[in-house]
Amino acid sequence: MRGIISHLFSKRLSIDVSIPLRNRQNERGINSELLSLVLEHADICRDAGAGCVALQVSQAALKQSEIRRIFRKYIDKVCNITIIWSELSASVVTVVHSNKKLN
């Protein structure tokens, strides 16, 4: 499953995020380009409740040379974020950060 919500990004649309999330993004070095790439190439989608889904790019996908090329400068960050996406408002609710290493 490639690009769970890629149909929303057929043209680079702006991503709606709250001001508190925008501040946390800057602190963590997560910019709009990285968010767009994850939203476009997420292959893991789990129900997060309240009309939201948790989106991630799997480690298996990140081992593919094409995906590694796409994420080039973000390869170390992409395996550490989960985007909580509201299907109701079509916006990013939050970004969960972890400290996983790409195997």
Biotite code that builds the C-alpha atoms (Angstrom):
import biotite.structure as struc

atoms = struc.array([
    struc.Atom([0.000, 0.000, 0.000], chain_id="A", res_id=1, res_name="MET", atom_name="CA", element="C"),
    struc.Atom([1.775, 3.153, -1.202], chain_id="A", res_id=2, res_name="ARG", atom_name="CA", element="C"),
    struc.Atom([0.611, 6.685, -0.625], chain_id="A", res_id=3, res_name="GLY", atom_name="CA", element="C"),
    struc.Atom([-2.355, 6.259, 1.675], chain_id="A", res_id=4, res_name="ILE", atom_name="CA", element="C"),
    struc.Atom([-3.441, 9.821, 1.106], chain_id="A", res_id=5, res_name="ILE", atom_name="CA", element="C"),
    struc.Atom([-1.358, 10.620, -1.960], chain_id="A", res_id=6, res_name="SER", atom_name="CA", element="C"),
    struc.Atom([-4.524, 11.489, -3.885], chain_id="A", res_id=7, res_name="HIS", atom_name="CA", element="C"),
    struc.Atom([-4.713, 14.600, -1.690], chain_id="A", res_id=8, res_name="LEU", atom_name="CA", element="C"),
    struc.Atom([-1.222, 15.566, -2.776], chain_id="A", res_id=9, res_name="PHE", atom_name="CA", element="C"),
    struc.Atom([-1.438, 15.226, -6.530], chain_id="A", res_id=10, res_name="SER", atom_name="CA", element="C"),
    struc.Atom([-0.282, 18.839, -6.505], chain_id="A", res_id=11, res_name="LYS", atom_name="CA", element="C"),
    struc.Atom([1.802, 19.991, -3.556], chain_id="A", res_id=12, res_name="ARG", atom_name="CA", element="C"),
    struc.Atom([-0.934, 21.308, -1.277], chain_id="A", res_id=13, res_name="LEU", atom_name="CA", element="C"),
    struc.Atom([-0.248, 23.196, 1.884], chain_id="A", res_id=14, res_name="SER", atom_name="CA", element="C"),
    struc.Atom([-0.614, 21.137, 5.027], chain_id="A", res_id=15, res_name="ILE", atom_name="CA", element="C"),
    struc.Atom([-2.765, 22.599, 7.769], chain_id="A", res_id=16, res_name="ASP", atom_name="CA", element="C"),
    struc.Atom([-1.109, 22.343, 11.169], chain_id="A", res_id=17, res_name="VAL", atom_name="CA", element="C"),
    struc.Atom([-1.881, 24.094, 14.435], chain_id="A", res_id=18, res_name="SER", atom_name="CA", element="C"),
    struc.Atom([0.419, 26.798, 15.831], chain_id="A", res_id=19, res_name="ILE", atom_name="CA", element="C"),
    struc.Atom([1.516, 24.609, 18.798], chain_id="A", res_id=20, res_name="PRO", atom_name="CA", element="C"),
    struc.Atom([2.313, 21.783, 16.372], chain_id="A", res_id=21, res_name="LEU", atom_name="CA", element="C"),
    struc.Atom([4.223, 24.170, 14.098], chain_id="A", res_id=22, res_name="ARG", atom_name="CA", element="C"),
    struc.Atom([6.352, 25.269, 17.082], chain_id="A", res_id=23, res_name="ASN", atom_name="CA", element="C"),
    struc.Atom([7.063, 21.645, 18.084], chain_id="A", res_id=24, res_name="ARG", atom_name="CA", element="C"),
    struc.Atom([7.897, 20.801, 14.470], chain_id="A", res_id=25, res_name="GLN", atom_name="CA", element="C"),
    struc.Atom([10.570, 23.485, 14.416], chain_id="A", res_id=26, res_name="ASN", atom_name="CA", element="C"),
    struc.Atom([12.036, 22.257, 17.711], chain_id="A", res_id=27, res_name="GLU", atom_name="CA", element="C"),
    struc.Atom([12.262, 18.704, 16.342], chain_id="A", res_id=28, res_name="ARG", atom_name="CA", element="C"),
    struc.Atom([13.485, 19.640, 12.877], chain_id="A", res_id=29, res_name="GLY", atom_name="CA", element="C"),
    struc.Atom([10.349, 18.356, 11.170], chain_id="A", res_id=30, res_name="ILE", atom_name="CA", element="C"),
    struc.Atom([9.409, 20.657, 8.316], chain_id="A", res_id=31, res_name="ASN", atom_name="CA", element="C"),
    struc.Atom([6.540, 20.739, 5.846], chain_id="A", res_id=32, res_name="SER", atom_name="CA", element="C"),
    struc.Atom([8.586, 18.998, 3.163], chain_id="A", res_id=33, res_name="GLU", atom_name="CA", element="C"),
    struc.Atom([9.179, 16.004, 5.441], chain_id="A", res_id=34, res_name="LEU", atom_name="CA", element="C"),
    struc.Atom([5.506, 15.912, 6.448], chain_id="A", res_id=35, res_name="LEU", atom_name="CA", element="C"),
    struc.Atom([4.440, 15.994, 2.797], chain_id="A", res_id=36, res_name="SER", atom_name="CA", element="C"),
    struc.Atom([6.811, 13.169, 1.914], chain_id="A", res_id=37, res_name="LEU", atom_name="CA", element="C"),
    struc.Atom([5.563, 10.984, 4.770], chain_id="A", res_id=38, res_name="VAL", atom_name="CA", element="C"),
    struc.Atom([1.931, 11.688, 3.892], chain_id="A", res_id=39, res_name="LEU", atom_name="CA", element="C"),
    struc.Atom([2.640, 10.885, 0.264], chain_id="A", res_id=40, res_name="GLU", atom_name="CA", element="C"),
    struc.Atom([4.556, 7.636, 0.878], chain_id="A", res_id=41, res_name="HIS", atom_name="CA", element="C"),
    struc.Atom([3.098, 6.282, 4.123], chain_id="A", res_id=42, res_name="ALA", atom_name="CA", element="C"),
    struc.Atom([2.500, 2.562, 3.856], chain_id="A", res_id=43, res_name="ASP", atom_name="CA", element="C"),
    struc.Atom([1.405, 1.960, 7.453], chain_id="A", res_id=44, res_name="ILE", atom_name="CA", element="C"),
    struc.Atom([-2.003, 3.233, 8.502], chain_id="A", res_id=45, res_name="CYS", atom_name="CA", element="C"),
    struc.Atom([-3.545, 2.470, 11.889], chain_id="A", res_id=46, res_name="ARG", atom_name="CA", element="C"),
    struc.Atom([-6.775, 3.728, 13.412], chain_id="A", res_id=47, res_name="ASP", atom_name="CA", element="C"),
    struc.Atom([-5.979, 6.361, 16.039], chain_id="A", res_id=48, res_name="ALA", atom_name="CA", element="C"),
    struc.Atom([-9.572, 6.988, 17.089], chain_id="A", res_id=49, res_name="GLY", atom_name="CA", element="C"),
    struc.Atom([-11.767, 10.098, 16.861], chain_id="A", res_id=50, res_name="ALA", atom_name="CA", element="C"),
    struc.Atom([-11.656, 10.081, 13.060], chain_id="A", res_id=51, res_name="GLY", atom_name="CA", element="C"),
    struc.Atom([-7.867, 10.040, 12.958], chain_id="A", res_id=52, res_name="CYS", atom_name="CA", element="C"),
    struc.Atom([-5.281, 7.664, 11.536], chain_id="A", res_id=53, res_name="VAL", atom_name="CA", element="C"),
    struc.Atom([-1.626, 7.157, 12.453], chain_id="A", res_id=54, res_name="ALA", atom_name="CA", element="C"),
    struc.Atom([0.569, 7.203, 9.344], chain_id="A", res_id=55, res_name="LEU", atom_name="CA", element="C"),
    struc.Atom([4.145, 5.963, 9.031], chain_id="A", res_id=56, res_name="GLN", atom_name="CA", element="C"),
    struc.Atom([6.637, 4.905, 6.410], chain_id="A", res_id=57, res_name="VAL", atom_name="CA", element="C"),
    struc.Atom([7.715, 1.356, 7.215], chain_id="A", res_id=58, res_name="SER", atom_name="CA", element="C"),
    struc.Atom([11.321, 0.289, 7.628], chain_id="A", res_id=59, res_name="GLN", atom_name="CA", element="C"),
    struc.Atom([10.765, -2.203, 4.818], chain_id="A", res_id=60, res_name="ALA", atom_name="CA", element="C"),
    struc.Atom([9.798, 0.638, 2.476], chain_id="A", res_id=61, res_name="ALA", atom_name="CA", element="C"),
    struc.Atom([12.809, 2.675, 3.596], chain_id="A", res_id=62, res_name="LEU", atom_name="CA", element="C"),
    struc.Atom([15.104, -0.155, 2.526], chain_id="A", res_id=63, res_name="LYS", atom_name="CA", element="C"),
    struc.Atom([13.988, 0.290, -1.101], chain_id="A", res_id=64, res_name="GLN", atom_name="CA", element="C"),
    struc.Atom([16.429, 2.372, -3.113], chain_id="A", res_id=65, res_name="SER", atom_name="CA", element="C"),
    struc.Atom([13.705, 4.504, -4.721], chain_id="A", res_id=66, res_name="GLU", atom_name="CA", element="C"),
    struc.Atom([12.223, 5.452, -1.341], chain_id="A", res_id=67, res_name="ILE", atom_name="CA", element="C"),
    struc.Atom([15.705, 6.082, 0.105], chain_id="A", res_id=68, res_name="ARG", atom_name="CA", element="C"),
    struc.Atom([16.360, 8.448, -2.813], chain_id="A", res_id=69, res_name="ARG", atom_name="CA", element="C"),
    struc.Atom([13.071, 10.289, -2.225], chain_id="A", res_id=70, res_name="ILE", atom_name="CA", element="C"),
    struc.Atom([13.755, 10.744, 1.492], chain_id="A", res_id=71, res_name="PHE", atom_name="CA", element="C"),
    struc.Atom([17.525, 11.316, 1.015], chain_id="A", res_id=72, res_name="ARG", atom_name="CA", element="C"),
    struc.Atom([18.251, 14.041, 3.598], chain_id="A", res_id=73, res_name="LYS", atom_name="CA", element="C"),
    struc.Atom([15.391, 12.938, 5.875], chain_id="A", res_id=74, res_name="TYR", atom_name="CA", element="C"),
    struc.Atom([16.192, 9.225, 5.947], chain_id="A", res_id=75, res_name="ILE", atom_name="CA", element="C"),
    struc.Atom([17.188, 9.286, 9.634], chain_id="A", res_id=76, res_name="ASP", atom_name="CA", element="C"),
    struc.Atom([14.155, 11.327, 10.679], chain_id="A", res_id=77, res_name="LYS", atom_name="CA", element="C"),
    struc.Atom([11.436, 9.578, 8.699], chain_id="A", res_id=78, res_name="VAL", atom_name="CA", element="C"),
    struc.Atom([11.644, 6.320, 10.645], chain_id="A", res_id=79, res_name="CYS", atom_name="CA", element="C"),
    struc.Atom([11.140, 8.296, 13.864], chain_id="A", res_id=80, res_name="ASN", atom_name="CA", element="C"),
    struc.Atom([7.862, 10.039, 13.136], chain_id="A", res_id=81, res_name="ILE", atom_name="CA", element="C"),
    struc.Atom([4.228, 9.067, 13.119], chain_id="A", res_id=82, res_name="THR", atom_name="CA", element="C"),
    struc.Atom([1.757, 11.566, 11.739], chain_id="A", res_id=83, res_name="ILE", atom_name="CA", element="C"),
    struc.Atom([-1.688, 11.660, 13.293], chain_id="A", res_id=84, res_name="ILE", atom_name="CA", element="C"),
    struc.Atom([-3.965, 12.709, 10.445], chain_id="A", res_id=85, res_name="TRP", atom_name="CA", element="C"),
    struc.Atom([-7.576, 13.809, 10.908], chain_id="A", res_id=86, res_name="SER", atom_name="CA", element="C"),
    struc.Atom([-9.719, 12.362, 8.182], chain_id="A", res_id=87, res_name="GLU", atom_name="CA", element="C"),
    struc.Atom([-12.542, 14.667, 9.303], chain_id="A", res_id=88, res_name="LEU", atom_name="CA", element="C"),
    struc.Atom([-10.665, 17.949, 8.887], chain_id="A", res_id=89, res_name="SER", atom_name="CA", element="C"),
    struc.Atom([-8.039, 16.701, 6.388], chain_id="A", res_id=90, res_name="ALA", atom_name="CA", element="C"),
    struc.Atom([-5.224, 18.085, 8.523], chain_id="A", res_id=91, res_name="SER", atom_name="CA", element="C"),
    struc.Atom([-2.283, 17.014, 10.643], chain_id="A", res_id=92, res_name="VAL", atom_name="CA", element="C"),
    struc.Atom([-3.308, 16.770, 14.296], chain_id="A", res_id=93, res_name="VAL", atom_name="CA", element="C"),
    struc.Atom([0.140, 16.046, 15.684], chain_id="A", res_id=94, res_name="THR", atom_name="CA", element="C"),
    struc.Atom([3.436, 14.370, 14.950], chain_id="A", res_id=95, res_name="VAL", atom_name="CA", element="C"),
    struc.Atom([4.661, 11.722, 17.378], chain_id="A", res_id=96, res_name="VAL", atom_name="CA", element="C"),
    struc.Atom([8.430, 11.467, 17.589], chain_id="A", res_id=97, res_name="HIS", atom_name="CA", element="C"),
    struc.Atom([10.387, 8.397, 18.706], chain_id="A", res_id=98, res_name="SER", atom_name="CA", element="C"),
    struc.Atom([14.031, 7.351, 18.684], chain_id="A", res_id=99, res_name="ASN", atom_name="CA", element="C"),
    struc.Atom([14.061, 4.282, 16.448], chain_id="A", res_id=100, res_name="LYS", atom_name="CA", element="C"),
    struc.Atom([17.075, 3.462, 14.315], chain_id="A", res_id=101, res_name="LYS", atom_name="CA", element="C"),
    struc.Atom([16.796, 2.423, 10.686], chain_id="A", res_id=102, res_name="LEU", atom_name="CA", element="C"),
    struc.Atom([18.046, -1.161, 10.443], chain_id="A", res_id=103, res_name="ASN", atom_name="CA", element="C"),
])
